[in-house]
Amino acid sequence: MKESWSAFDTFEPHFRPLVVIELAKGTKEETKEWLTQRIVDKKKNGGAQLLVKPLVKENGGKIDGNQNIYLVGASHLRLLLGAETVGLVKECNDSSMRTFTYSSRNTFKDFAEDNHDFLTMAERQYIIKHELENLRARDEKMIPGYPQAKLYPGKSIIRRLLTNGILVQIFPLHDSEKLKKLRYAWYGQMKISYQPLDEIRCYFGETVALYFGFLEYFTFALVPMALIGIPYYVFAWEDYDKYVMFASFNLLWSTVILEVWKRYCATMTYRWGTLLMKRQFEEPRPGFHGVLGINPVTGKEEPVYSSIKRQIRIYLVSLPFVCLCLYFSLNVMMIYFELETWALDFHEENESCFSNLMLFVPSIIYAIVIEMMNRAYRYAAEFLTSWENHRLESSYQNHLILKVLVFNFLNCFASLFYIAFVLFDMKLLRQSLATLLITSQILNQFVEALLPYWLQKRRHKKVKKRMYSLKMDTDLSLFEQVNLEKEMGTYIGTFDDYLELFLLFGYVSLFSCVYPLAAVFAVLNNITEMYSDALKMCRVFKRPFSELTANIGVWQLAFETMSVISVVTNCALIGLSPQVNALFSESKTDLILIVVLVEHILLALKFVMAFVIPDKPQDIQLKLARLEFESLEALKQQQMKLAAESLKEETHREKKIN
């Protein structure tokens, strides 16, 4: 049973800043006063009941004349009440996982009234973010000082401030000591070891920890393919007859690793508590707009946009644009093949070391062009998906991922399919796959890690020079931290990271049988990716807000779809092998029928395996079933108690009448 907010005093004169709010320069004083008052107001008055103060010097003056940076925190009591509101799941003294309630707080493991580390810092910052985002307009018709920024009852204040440019950013602060310890445990020691996933989760939240968990799992899953691929590369470099066995192993591997990952993921997220969290009603996304109307589900006022208009935008604008981009990508691919023909002719005429090197130039240029096209298309896809005006963030993400995956798949793999099944040139396929794989890995490491890190170091030097030029005698630790972090780049989520792993999985599962070292390069890439992504999270970007999640979401479906395509591709490659063709030298029709039959059998086997292998380990299933039983029993007891009280009141009323 939830405690009444009015029963608690959650004010503390001194609090630890957890979140930074930066307003635009020149923000009007009445706007600042109104916003800070709404943040500190009690819940019954429509406030967030948090604590807020401006960033000031020790002598009480505003820093460098900037009065637009505010620090937000909350008392320990307020955070505990917030943990109940957002439905956090914590471990109990009996080792079970249960939804936290303030009234039963003493039944939870490691809880003590003076233990401020009961909630992780990521959880505390998530609670504050949740409360800030749920600050709703009441009687206000506009943001004070900005008549053009209209408000209506139930509208998110923070979202309106963001869309009107009044609020620049909100970000959680780093914890310098804990970050230092995490960096040392994560990438500070040059040794091969498991990643500290629980520590990553405590600091960055479940979404980031789950990505690194998947990255680590995928790396270990690639090791068998790499170990088998090395002797294939060494002893059967030009003998394509022997890739039949490798392709067969590939089929089994791509199915098993994804099913085992589901079990591993369920174990992790149960331990973290997110597997048990109930899905909350999804609010409209910040960018959603429309005429003011009534939501038929909640009965609240919110923007309403015609689904017919959205469908028109999707099918008459977005879809043709995506098809046009795909057509353009195919034309670029044909130009690449013309360059390949030119390089081959040049080599046949000259036959020198230089001409040997020229054979790889078209593939390198094409790999670079692919990366440029992928990034340019990503911006276009984001613009189009935003313009489609999806109401929910989940719908927005699904449409964006679909657009990006379709283009990236065609852009990265179309040339390989063309070489394999139109040109039937396995030597060129191996060369193109190796070049595309290695070049894309080098470019990704440079663009995603090295370049941002170098730019961030330059920004840090400029900020430090500006701070020291103030000649302050006071302790600049908090001032320095806030000013350094607000200039850092914003981590936009795990989308690009999962996309890179998806394409890598495609290279390995689709065509590694003709280039067995693909898995070896993938393992090396993932090891460097772990370190570079860790560096990126700890040194380059602002700390992201924690996001609660129980799985990798739509990416699981994307990887499973790729594994289905890999079954078809590998069966076709087996059918093209000289070894199999020799068995059906008289009738190619029989060969095609046999290949299709085997492909259907393998697909059926794949789906049977997916059905037979449970998504959750048995011990997790038992724990979930036990919790569901206890919840039903508790609900039954509560209903019986209410019925008894009702009967008692009715009996008492009858006695009074008699």
Salt bridges, closest charged atoms under 4 A:
GLU22 OE2 - LYS486 NZ 3.93
GLU29 OE2 - LYS32 NZ 3.36
GLU91 OE2 - LYS109 NZ 3.97
ASP94 OD2 - ARG98 NH2 3.77
GLU113 OE2 - ARG105 NE 2.90
ASP117 OD1 - ARG124 NH2 3.80
ASP117 OD1 - LYS178 NZ 3.75
GLU123 OE1 - LYS90 NZ 3.05
GLU123 OE2 - ARG201 NH2 3.04
GLU131 OE1 - LYS43 NZ 2.82
GLU131 OE1 - ARG78 NH2 3.25
GLU131 OE2 - HIS130 ND1 3.91
GLU133 OE2 - LYS129 NZ 3.85
GLU140 OE2 - ARG38 NH1 2.58
ASP175 OD2 - ARG16 NH2 2.46
ASP198 OD1 - ARG271 NH2 3.02
GLU206 OE2 - ARG201 NE 2.80
GLU238 OE2 - ARG430 NH1 3.73
ASP239 OD2 - LYS242 NZ 2.36
GLU259 OE2 - LYS262 NZ 3.64
GLU282 OE1 - ARG279 NH2 3.09
GLU283 OE1 - ARG136 NH2 3.62
GLU302 OE2 - ARG391 NE 2.86
GLU382 OE2 - ARG378 NE 2.87
GLU388 OE1 - HIS390 NE2 2.68
GLU388 OE2 - LYS403 NZ 2.86
GLU393 OE1 - ARG285 NE 3.66
GLU448 OE2 - ARG375 NH2 3.96
GLU487 OE2 - LYS486 NZ 3.09
ASP496 OD1 - ARG378 NH1 2.18
ASP497 OD1 - LYS536 NZ 3.50
ASP533 OD1 - LYS536 NZ 3.13
GLU547 OE2 - LYS129 NZ 2.79
GLU560 OE2 - LYS262 NZ 2.97
GLU599 OE1 - HIS600 ND1 3.12
ASP615 OD1 - LYS262 NZ 3.81
GLU630 OE1 - ARG98 NH1 2.70
GLU633 OE2 - LYS636 NZ 3.41
